[in-house]
Amino acid sequence: MFEKQPTEADYQGNGSKRISVFIAGDSTACDYEPAVAPRTGWGQVLNRFFDEEHVVIVNRAVSGRSSMSFINEGLLAKILADLKAGDYLLIQFGHNDAKKEDPTRYADPVAYQTYLAQYVNGARKAGAIPVLITPVNRRKFDENGKLIPTHGVYPEAMIKLAGELQVPLIDLTERSRVLFEKLGPEETKRLFLWFKPGENSNYPEGIQDDTHFSETGALEIAKLIVAGIRELNLPLAKYLKV
């Protein structure tokens, strides 16, 4: 089911004191229109896990963006202009940073850290709490049912930066690896966009997408992030519903 996302009025003005949880990320996190359902980003369903009286999810993730292009297009600046003290900024990039063939998005691992630091420092300057999230895995298995990493050294680069800057970090790369290997190659298909021809009206010719999630998959990834928030013992955790 398509999620109706909060409007600007939900988190700005009107005397609202709700905590805003902003999301900066790529296609694995962003919102999608009904025309491509059940394609769903984890940020699109994260609000289901929070007490909406106290927390509003503001999903600013945009498909196809890297840590660099998100900044260069002014998307981070727009978030920082809206952040207020006590808000959160969830930061997940890595799917597009390694694309050397695209100079508008490519950021080598060192540059990746430099760009991520801008998100962290910008959030802190606003009095908000940054949380780094390593990139979620793609569905790619070897013949033994073990997940094949597709993000290279980028997750490790983020983990190292989190240690250096003392930033809360959710290792979604590792958490999703454990989940996907537990489910196995066939069962994980239901988490992604896998349809046979004629099986879904939005994908009449069928689709085999090992990167983007179905609503079921988005919910499972959101659960991993919620578990990370709990384990980090962030103050935000007290507003979780379950």
BALOBA-1460 file (C-alpha; in Angstrom, 3 decimals):
// residues 242
<rec num="1" residu="m" x="0.000" y="0.000" z="0.000"/>
<rec num="2" residu="f" x="1.379" y="3.423" z="-0.966"/>
<rec num="3" residu="e" x="2.363" y="5.555" z="1.992"/>
<rec num="4" residu="k" x="1.104" y="9.148" z="2.094"/>
<rec num="5" residu="q" x="4.173" y="11.042" z="3.224"/>
<rec num="6" residu="p" x="4.165" y="14.035" z="5.603"/>
<rec num="7" residu="t" x="3.879" y="17.514" z="4.114"/>
<rec num="8" residu="e" x="6.058" y="20.488" z="5.024"/>
<rec num="9" residu="a" x="3.360" y="21.588" z="7.486"/>
<rec num="10" residu="d" x="3.798" y="18.354" z="9.393"/>
<rec num="11" residu="y" x="7.238" y="19.282" z="10.619"/>
<rec num="12" residu="q" x="7.596" y="23.037" z="10.127"/>
<rec num="13" residu="g" x="5.705" y="25.781" z="11.854"/>
<rec num="14" residu="n" x="2.324" y="25.307" z="13.505"/>
<rec num="15" residu="g" x="4.129" y="25.165" z="16.844"/>
<rec num="16" residu="s" x="4.935" y="21.501" z="16.283"/>
<rec num="17" residu="k" x="7.436" y="20.082" z="18.738"/>
<rec num="18" residu="r" x="7.678" y="16.699" z="17.124"/>
<rec num="19" residu="i" x="11.103" y="15.270" z="16.441"/>
<rec num="20" residu="s" x="11.830" y="15.174" z="12.724"/>
<rec num="21" residu="v" x="13.852" y="12.237" z="11.426"/>
<rec num="22" residu="f" x="15.293" y="13.260" z="8.077"/>
<rec num="23" residu="i" x="16.613" y="10.670" z="5.633"/>
<rec num="24" residu="a" x="19.387" y="11.406" z="3.129"/>
<rec num="25" residu="g" x="19.932" y="8.518" z="0.760"/>
<rec num="26" residu="d" x="19.319" y="6.856" z="-2.587"/>
<rec num="27" residu="s" x="16.765" y="4.654" z="-4.342"/>
<rec num="28" residu="t" x="16.805" y="1.966" z="-1.667"/>
<rec num="29" residu="a" x="15.396" y="4.485" z="0.821"/>
<rec num="30" residu="c" x="13.313" y="6.945" z="-1.192"/>
<rec num="31" residu="d" x="9.550" y="7.282" z="-1.691"/>
<rec num="32" residu="y" x="7.796" y="5.895" z="-4.765"/>
<rec num="33" residu="e" x="4.523" y="6.650" z="-6.523"/>
<rec num="34" residu="p" x="1.734" y="4.054" z="-6.865"/>
<rec num="35" residu="a" x="2.560" y="3.670" z="-10.569"/>
<rec num="36" residu="v" x="5.650" y="1.621" z="-9.667"/>
<rec num="37" residu="a" x="4.170" y="-0.241" z="-6.686"/>
<rec num="38" residu="p" x="5.060" y="-2.417" z="-4.944"/>
<rec num="39" residu="r" x="8.508" y="-0.786" z="-5.346"/>
<rec num="40" residu="t" x="9.113" y="0.751" z="-1.924"/>
<rec num="41" residu="g" x="12.025" y="2.392" z="-0.143"/>
<rec num="42" residu="w" x="12.711" y="1.613" z="3.492"/>
<rec num="43" residu="g" x="12.319" y="5.298" z="4.319"/>
<rec num="44" residu="q" x="8.803" y="5.178" z="2.899"/>
<rec num="45" residu="v" x="7.626" y="2.784" z="5.608"/>
<rec num="46" residu="l" x="9.788" y="3.828" z="8.560"/>
<rec num="47" residu="n" x="7.009" y="5.994" z="9.987"/>
<rec num="48" residu="r" x="4.988" y="2.839" z="10.759"/>
<rec num="49" residu="f" x="7.360" y="2.026" z="13.586"/>
<rec num="50" residu="f" x="7.148" y="5.354" z="15.446"/>
<rec num="51" residu="d" x="4.653" y="7.135" z="17.639"/>
<rec num="52" residu="e" x="3.483" y="9.788" z="15.187"/>
<rec num="53" residu="e" x="2.462" y="12.102" z="18.019"/>
<rec num="54" residu="h" x="6.152" y="12.617" z="18.789"/>
<rec num="55" residu="v" x="8.068" y="11.692" z="15.612"/>
<rec num="56" residu="v" x="7.669" y="12.533" z="11.937"/>
<rec num="57" residu="i" x="9.751" y="10.894" z="9.216"/>
<rec num="58" residu="v" x="10.896" y="13.363" z="6.551"/>
<rec num="59" residu="n" x="12.193" y="11.260" z="3.701"/>
<rec num="60" residu="r" x="14.480" y="13.305" z="1.454"/>
<rec num="61" residu="a" x="16.233" y="10.339" z="-0.166"/>
<rec num="62" residu="v" x="16.398" y="10.602" z="-3.967"/>
<rec num="63" residu="s" x="16.872" y="7.786" z="-6.449"/>
<rec num="64" residu="g" x="20.252" y="7.546" z="-8.150"/>
<rec num="65" residu="r" x="22.144" y="9.873" z="-5.853"/>
<rec num="66" residu="s" x="25.559" y="9.357" z="-4.322"/>
<rec num="67" residu="s" x="27.025" y="11.060" z="-1.286"/>
<rec num="68" residu="m" x="28.581" y="13.597" z="-3.689"/>
<rec num="69" residu="s" x="25.719" y="14.253" z="-6.118"/>
<rec num="70" residu="f" x="23.263" y="14.679" z="-3.241"/>
<rec num="71" residu="i" x="25.424" y="17.561" z="-2.016"/>
<rec num="72" residu="n" x="26.168" y="19.016" z="-5.441"/>
<rec num="73" residu="e" x="22.460" y="19.187" z="-6.286"/>
<rec num="74" residu="g" x="21.783" y="21.190" z="-3.124"/>
<rec num="75" residu="l" x="19.758" y="18.417" z="-1.493"/>
<rec num="76" residu="l" x="21.831" y="18.318" z="1.683"/>
<rec num="77" residu="a" x="21.656" y="22.111" z="1.990"/>
<rec num="78" residu="k" x="17.853" y="21.912" z="1.930"/>
<rec num="79" residu="i" x="17.875" y="19.365" z="4.742"/>
<rec num="80" residu="l" x="20.288" y="21.394" z="6.852"/>
<rec num="81" residu="a" x="18.091" y="24.470" z="6.401"/>
<rec num="82" residu="d" x="15.164" y="22.541" z="7.911"/>
<rec num="83" residu="l" x="16.925" y="20.679" z="10.711"/>
<rec num="84" residu="k" x="16.281" y="21.883" z="14.235"/>
<rec num="85" residu="a" x="17.944" y="20.987" z="17.507"/>
<rec num="86" residu="g" x="16.963" y="17.502" z="18.639"/>
<rec num="87" residu="d" x="16.134" y="16.224" z="15.153"/>
<rec num="88" residu="y" x="17.886" y="13.267" z="13.516"/>
<rec num="89" residu="l" x="19.575" y="12.813" z="10.156"/>
<rec num="90" residu="l" x="19.828" y="9.231" z="8.892"/>
<rec num="91" residu="i" x="22.525" y="8.992" z="6.196"/>
<rec num="92" residu="q" x="22.742" y="6.014" z="3.823"/>
<rec num="93" residu="f" x="24.843" y="6.141" z="0.655"/>
<rec num="94" residu="g" x="27.087" y="3.694" z="-1.180"/>
<rec num="95" residu="h" x="25.056" y="2.200" z="-4.030"/>
<rec num="96" residu="n" x="26.066" y="4.866" z="-6.531"/>
<rec num="97" residu="d" x="29.358" y="6.211" z="-5.176"/>
<rec num="98" residu="a" x="31.400" y="3.448" z="-6.815"/>
<rec num="99" residu="k" x="30.137" y="4.118" z="-10.356"/>
<rec num="100" residu="k" x="33.384" y="5.234" z="-11.982"/>
<rec num="101" residu="e" x="31.702" y="5.539" z="-15.357"/>
<rec num="102" residu="d" x="29.645" y="8.478" z="-14.049"/>
<rec num="103" residu="p" x="31.758" y="11.450" z="-12.895"/>
<rec num="104" residu="t" x="28.670" y="13.222" z="-11.571"/>
<rec num="105" residu="r" x="28.253" y="10.495" z="-8.953"/>
<rec num="106" residu="y" x="31.575" y="8.736" z="-8.497"/>
<rec num="107" residu="a" x="33.363" y="9.319" z="-5.204"/>
<rec num="108" residu="d" x="36.362" y="7.186" z="-4.319"/>
<rec num="109" residu="p" x="36.363" y="5.793" z="-0.764"/>
<rec num="110" residu="v" x="38.398" y="8.694" z="0.629"/>
<rec num="111" residu="a" x="36.189" y="11.300" z="-1.037"/>
<rec num="112" residu="y" x="33.174" y="9.311" z="0.166"/>
<rec num="113" residu="q" x="34.329" y="9.810" z="3.748"/>
<rec num="114" residu="t" x="34.891" y="13.513" z="3.118"/>
<rec num="115" residu="y" x="31.381" y="13.961" z="1.763"/>
<rec num="116" residu="l" x="29.802" y="11.944" z="4.564"/>
<rec num="117" residu="a" x="31.595" y="14.158" z="7.074"/>
<rec num="118" residu="q" x="29.728" y="17.138" z="5.602"/>
<rec num="119" residu="y" x="26.409" y="15.496" z="6.495"/>
<rec num="120" residu="v" x="27.620" y="14.702" z="10.001"/>
<rec num="121" residu="n" x="29.107" y="18.117" z="10.685"/>
<rec num="122" residu="g" x="26.136" y="19.933" z="9.175"/>
<rec num="123" residu="a" x="23.682" y="18.025" z="11.338"/>
<rec num="124" residu="r" x="25.721" y="18.643" z="14.462"/>
<rec num="125" residu="k" x="25.993" y="22.350" z="13.711"/>
<rec num="126" residu="a" x="22.188" y="22.449" z="13.622"/>
<rec num="127" residu="g" x="22.009" y="20.659" z="16.970"/>
<rec num="128" residu="a" x="20.669" y="17.519" z="15.346"/>
<rec num="129" residu="i" x="21.891" y="13.927" z="15.743"/>
<rec num="130" residu="p" x="23.482" y="12.265" z="12.692"/>
<rec num="131" residu="v" x="23.308" y="8.490" z="12.250"/>
<rec num="132" residu="l" x="25.387" y="6.786" z="9.576"/>
<rec num="133" residu="i" x="23.896" y="3.701" z="7.891"/>
<rec num="134" residu="t" x="26.048" y="1.447" z="5.726"/>
<rec num="135" residu="p" x="24.510" y="0.553" z="2.331"/>
<rec num="136" residu="v" x="21.999" y="-2.265" z="2.259"/>
<rec num="137" residu="n" x="23.070" y="-5.310" z="0.285"/>
<rec num="138" residu="r" x="21.891" y="-6.297" z="-3.152"/>
<rec num="139" residu="r" x="20.494" y="-9.764" z="-3.731"/>
<rec num="140" residu="k" x="23.523" y="-11.595" z="-5.113"/>
<rec num="141" residu="f" x="24.382" y="-15.123" z="-3.962"/>
<rec num="142" residu="d" x="27.166" y="-17.567" z="-4.744"/>
<rec num="143" residu="e" x="26.578" y="-21.259" z="-5.437"/>
<rec num="144" residu="n" x="26.751" y="-22.005" z="-1.701"/>
<rec num="145" residu="g" x="24.005" y="-19.578" z="-0.762"/>
<rec num="146" residu="k" x="26.398" y="-17.001" z="0.636"/>
<rec num="147" residu="l" x="25.888" y="-13.363" z="-0.204"/>
<rec num="148" residu="i" x="28.398" y="-11.796" z="-2.573"/>
<rec num="149" residu="p" x="29.362" y="-8.267" z="-1.429"/>
<rec num="150" residu="t" x="28.763" y="-5.613" z="-4.082"/>
<rec num="151" residu="h" x="29.778" y="-2.437" z="-2.243"/>
<rec num="152" residu="g" x="33.521" y="-2.995" z="-2.077"/>
<rec num="153" residu="v" x="35.309" y="-1.049" z="0.650"/>
<rec num="154" residu="y" x="32.583" y="1.578" z="1.036"/>
<rec num="155" residu="p" x="30.903" y="0.024" z="4.095"/>
<rec num="156" residu="e" x="34.291" y="-0.257" z="5.829"/>
<rec num="157" residu="a" x="35.061" y="3.351" z="4.906"/>
<rec num="158" residu="m" x="31.848" y="4.507" z="6.559"/>
<rec num="159" residu="i" x="32.469" y="2.393" z="9.652"/>
<rec num="160" residu="k" x="35.958" y="3.871" z="9.975"/>
<rec num="161" residu="l" x="34.613" y="7.407" z="9.633"/>
<rec num="162" residu="a" x="31.954" y="6.741" z="12.259"/>
<rec num="163" residu="g" x="34.681" y="5.702" z="14.673"/>
<rec num="164" residu="e" x="36.801" y="8.736" z="13.930"/>
<rec num="165" residu="l" x="33.928" y="11.189" z="14.302"/>
<rec num="166" residu="q" x="32.194" y="9.223" z="17.062"/>
<rec num="167" residu="v" x="28.959" y="9.024" z="15.123"/>
<rec num="168" residu="p" x="26.242" y="6.453" z="15.868"/>
<rec num="169" residu="l" x="26.321" y="3.834" z="13.121"/>
<rec num="170" residu="i" x="23.923" y="1.122" z="11.993"/>
<rec num="171" residu="d" x="25.749" y="-1.538" z="9.980"/>
<rec num="172" residu="l" x="22.943" y="-2.287" z="7.551"/>
<rec num="173" residu="t" x="25.370" y="-4.035" z="5.217"/>
<rec num="174" residu="e" x="26.023" y="-6.693" z="7.831"/>
<rec num="175" residu="r" x="22.473" y="-6.825" z="9.147"/>
<rec num="176" residu="s" x="21.030" y="-7.328" z="5.665"/>
<rec num="177" residu="r" x="23.668" y="-9.969" z="4.878"/>
<rec num="178" residu="v" x="22.542" y="-11.994" z="7.882"/>
<rec num="179" residu="l" x="18.876" y="-11.619" z="6.924"/>
<rec num="180" residu="f" x="19.374" y="-12.496" z="3.258"/>
<rec num="181" residu="e" x="21.536" y="-15.540" z="3.983"/>
<rec num="182" residu="k" x="19.000" y="-16.758" z="6.535"/>
<rec num="183" residu="l" x="16.218" y="-16.533" z="3.936"/>
<rec num="184" residu="g" x="18.320" y="-17.868" z="1.067"/>
<rec num="185" residu="p" x="18.334" y="-17.162" z="-2.697"/>
<rec num="186" residu="e" x="14.712" y="-18.118" z="-3.403"/>
<rec num="187" residu="e" x="12.985" y="-16.695" z="-0.347"/>
<rec num="188" residu="t" x="14.744" y="-13.332" z="-0.695"/>
<rec num="189" residu="k" x="13.019" y="-12.787" z="-4.047"/>
<rec num="190" residu="r" x="9.866" y="-11.738" z="-2.212"/>
<rec num="191" residu="l" x="11.835" y="-8.870" z="-0.626"/>
<rec num="192" residu="f" x="12.824" y="-7.504" z="-4.013"/>
<rec num="193" residu="l" x="11.000" y="-6.733" z="-7.259"/>
<rec num="194" residu="w" x="10.701" y="-10.179" z="-8.791"/>
<rec num="195" residu="f" x="7.643" y="-10.832" z="-10.951"/>
<rec num="196" residu="k" x="6.925" y="-13.152" z="-13.829"/>
<rec num="197" residu="p" x="5.298" y="-11.722" z="-16.982"/>
<rec num="198" residu="g" x="1.631" y="-10.988" z="-16.308"/>
<rec num="199" residu="e" x="2.026" y="-11.371" z="-12.544"/>
<rec num="200" residu="n" x="1.871" y="-7.655" z="-11.690"/>
<rec num="201" residu="s" x="0.028" y="-4.975" z="-13.641"/>
<rec num="202" residu="n" x="2.750" y="-2.383" z="-13.092"/>
<rec num="203" residu="y" x="5.329" y="-4.784" z="-14.537"/>
<rec num="204" residu="p" x="3.409" y="-6.613" z="-17.284"/>
<rec num="205" residu="e" x="6.574" y="-7.984" z="-18.888"/>
<rec num="206" residu="g" x="7.946" y="-9.156" z="-15.543"/>
<rec num="207" residu="i" x="10.971" y="-7.898" z="-13.660"/>
<rec num="208" residu="q" x="14.021" y="-9.294" z="-11.879"/>
<rec num="209" residu="d" x="15.405" y="-6.447" z="-9.787"/>
<rec num="210" residu="d" x="17.957" y="-7.415" z="-7.141"/>
<rec num="211" residu="t" x="18.469" y="-3.865" z="-5.832"/>
<rec num="212" residu="h" x="15.050" y="-2.353" z="-5.153"/>
<rec num="213" residu="f" x="12.567" y="-3.604" z="-2.606"/>
<rec num="214" residu="s" x="8.962" y="-4.681" z="-2.579"/>
<rec num="215" residu="e" x="6.852" y="-3.319" z="0.264"/>
<rec num="216" residu="t" x="7.612" y="-6.546" z="2.144"/>
<rec num="217" residu="g" x="11.322" y="-6.041" z="1.653"/>
<rec num="218" residu="a" x="11.224" y="-2.381" z="2.621"/>
<rec num="219" residu="l" x="9.489" y="-3.301" z="5.863"/>
<rec num="220" residu="e" x="12.109" y="-5.942" z="6.641"/>
<rec num="221" residu="i" x="14.933" y="-3.456" z="6.045"/>
<rec num="222" residu="a" x="13.157" y="-0.837" z="8.150"/>
<rec num="223" residu="k" x="12.971" y="-3.411" z="10.949"/>
<rec num="224" residu="l" x="16.752" y="-3.809" z="10.783"/>
<rec num="225" residu="i" x="17.186" y="-0.057" z="11.117"/>
<rec num="226" residu="v" x="14.752" y="0.058" z="14.029"/>
<rec num="227" residu="a" x="16.736" y="-2.726" z="15.716"/>
<rec num="228" residu="g" x="19.870" y="-0.661" z="15.212"/>
<rec num="229" residu="i" x="18.258" y="2.391" z="16.782"/>
<rec num="230" residu="r" x="17.327" y="0.302" z="19.802"/>
<rec num="231" residu="e" x="20.781" y="-1.229" z="20.153"/>
<rec num="232" residu="l" x="22.432" y="2.176" z="19.925"/>
<rec num="233" residu="n" x="20.126" y="3.249" z="22.760"/>
<rec num="234" residu="l" x="19.361" y="6.500" z="20.973"/>
<rec num="235" residu="p" x="16.830" y="8.749" z="22.746"/>
<rec num="236" residu="l" x="14.676" y="8.308" z="19.635"/>
<rec num="237" residu="a" x="14.112" y="4.680" z="20.609"/>
<rec num="238" residu="k" x="11.618" y="5.611" z="23.315"/>
<rec num="239" residu="y" x="9.167" y="6.644" z="20.611"/>
<rec num="240" residu="l" x="9.171" y="3.279" z="18.843"/>
<rec num="241" residu="k" x="5.799" y="1.528" z="18.839"/>
<rec num="242" residu="v" x="7.121" y="-2.009" z="19.336"/>
